[in-house]
Amino acid sequence: MKITKELLIEKGARCEGLQQFARFFPSGFDGEWTRELQIKILTKTRLRRHFGWAVDAGVVPMWGMNGANLAGAGLAGAGLAGANLYRANLYRANLAGASLYRANLAGASLAGASLAGAWYTKETIFPKDFDSKAAGMVLEE
């Protein structure tokens, strides 16, 4: 898979996303898009804010992250619409302001996670007995 600044411009990327891409991939990306790389980008870079856009624009596929250990991950503002986070360990993860539209969080460990201002839809699947309102999440109707 090859991702260049020109491809991102062609797909409609915005300035901030292009700058973040250039910081993380100064020569562009030419390699295999793996689950591990996806998790690294989501947890270790500011590209997490643009991940949902990249999936929607067809730039990258979204790997399922079921069972992933994302404990303590900095996912604030991450674009995780449609993400499969089934049984993921999100203990003490920062998901404040994240987009969780249609995400599957069934069985996920959300103890101590920050979800204030995170967006979700009626299609978002939460762990049993999870209270999205108490967590400060925002329902998009």
Sequence and secondary structure as in RCSB ss.txt:
>XXXX:A:sequence
MKITKELLIEKGARCEGLQQFARFFPSGFDGEWTRELQIKILTKTRLRRHFGWAVDAGVVPMWGMNGANLAGAGL
AGAGLAGANLYRANLYRANLAGASLYRANLAGASLAGASLAGAWYTKETIFPKDFDSKAAGMVLEE
>XXXX:A:secstr
 EE HHHHHHTT  HHHHHHHHHH TT EES   HHHHHHHHHHSGGGGGHHHHHHTTSS     TT B TT B 
TT B TT B TT B TT B TT B TT B TT B TT B TT EE TT B  TT  TTTTT EE  
